[in-house]
Amino acid sequence: MANQESRGRNFVETSTRKGTLDIRLPQPSDRLDQDAEHCSVLVDGEWRDIRFHDYDEIYRIPGLYEQLFHGILDCRSPDVIGKVLKEELQQDGFEAESLRVLDLGAGNGLVGEQLRNIGVSTLVGVDIIPEAQQAALRDRPNVYDAYYVVDMTNLPASIQTELEGFKFNTMCCVAALGYADIPPSAFRAAFNLVSNGGWIAFNIKDRFLSPDDTSGFATLVRKLREENVLELLTSERYEHRRNVNGEPLHYVALVGTKHADIPEEFLP
Ligand SMILES: C[S@@+](CC[C@H](N)C(=O)[O-])C[C@H]1O[C@@H](n2cnc3c(N)ncnc32)[C@H](O)[C@@H]1O
């Protein structure tokens, strides 16, 4: 959405030294939950208001995702998930080269890049919007072996067959669960593409694992552990990024071993 007023009183200037785009964040006094956060970006001489959850718009502007979330808001999640997965692999004496990874909600490939850095050999991305795939191909053309634009809650049979053909032994999902993003049913569809004994590495906002969770993930994760569908090897609470007011947003990184498919009745 173009907005000539964005330079006005509702926005404050953030440092532009962390990248080449001119980005402004709302006044710290505005209390916004994560799915309502937004910024203003100068594109071709015009200020545009963009919600953080309008990923299509963000991915269309090269460098915006990286500059906004990683440069200004200090997002650490792709690094943290790469680190905790690597530590668990080392502890288990497992070579990263033998991982065949499904990256759920892959976005523009920042997680894929980390997975390549730790030595993963086979890597497939899936995301629900074509702009994510286009940005990954534009900005990180060599990261994914394949990248599917697909709704994991409604997987066409032909793509299900193709994905099964990769014989995944790992699923990663970073900064994509809950809110209006990936629901439990999509998580289940991706989880069930991984072979038993495989690795599951994901993160989730701490609130979505708490008793007052409404996303459905707290109940799902509890059942997965109780029924030993997922054996949790590590869980680490950490600062995912800052919000637009500069306050920390905490997530939990979880890595575990899959022992069985998630039955449909586990879904909320
Ligand atoms: C915050 S981005 C995270 C991207 C990447 N994992 C990262 O950490 O940089 C969340 C991504 O999840 C994707 N997403 C949302 N709902 C989805 C769904 N149902 N199936 C697949 N991807 C989805 C969005 O399009 C977006 O690219």
The ligand as a MOL file (V3000), in Angstrom:
LIG
                    3D

  0  0  0     0  0            999 V3000
M  V30 BEGIN CTAB
M  V30 COUNTS 27 29 0 0 0
M  V30 BEGIN ATOM
M  V30 1 C 8.5560 -15.4890 8.7530 0
M  V30 2 S 8.6260 -16.3850 7.2670 0 CHG=1
M  V30 3 C 9.9700 -17.4900 7.6730 0
M  V30 4 C 10.7850 -17.8560 6.4590 0
M  V30 5 C 12.0150 -18.6790 6.7970 0
M  V30 6 N 11.6600 -19.9350 7.4190 0
M  V30 7 C 12.9410 -17.8960 7.6960 0
M  V30 8 O 13.0710 -18.2300 8.8900 0
M  V30 9 O 13.5640 -16.9570 7.2160 0 CHG=-1
M  V30 10 C 7.2130 -17.5090 7.3060 0
M  V30 11 C 7.0020 -18.2310 5.9770 0
M  V30 12 O 5.9950 -19.2390 6.1520 0
M  V30 13 C 5.2430 -19.2890 4.9440 0
M  V30 14 N 3.9570 -19.9380 5.1830 0
M  V30 15 C 2.8740 -19.4320 5.8230 0
M  V30 16 N 1.8680 -20.3230 5.8250 0
M  V30 17 C 2.3000 -21.4180 5.1510 0
M  V30 18 C 1.7160 -22.6890 4.8170 0
M  V30 19 N 0.4660 -23.0060 5.1800 0
M  V30 20 N 2.4600 -23.5800 4.1220 0
M  V30 21 C 3.7420 -23.2690 3.7710 0
M  V30 22 N 4.3530 -22.0800 4.0620 0
M  V30 23 C 3.6380 -21.1720 4.7390 0
M  V30 24 C 5.1280 -17.8320 4.5570 0
M  V30 25 O 4.7440 -17.6560 3.2030 0
M  V30 26 C 6.5310 -17.3230 4.8730 0
M  V30 27 O 7.3890 -17.4230 3.7540 0
M  V30 END ATOM
M  V30 BEGIN BOND
M  V30 1 1 1 2
M  V30 2 1 2 3
M  V30 3 1 2 10
M  V30 4 1 3 4
M  V30 5 1 4 5
M  V30 6 1 5 6
M  V30 7 1 5 7
M  V30 8 2 7 8
M  V30 9 1 7 9
M  V30 10 1 10 11
M  V30 11 1 11 12
M  V30 12 1 11 26
M  V30 13 1 12 13
M  V30 14 1 13 14
M  V30 15 1 13 24
M  V30 16 1 14 15
M  V30 17 1 14 23
M  V30 18 2 15 16
M  V30 19 1 16 17
M  V30 20 1 17 18
M  V30 21 2 17 23
M  V30 22 1 18 19
M  V30 23 2 18 20
M  V30 24 1 20 21
M  V30 25 2 21 22
M  V30 26 1 22 23
M  V30 27 1 24 25
M  V30 28 1 24 26
M  V30 29 1 26 27
M  V30 END BOND
M  V30 END CTAB
M  END
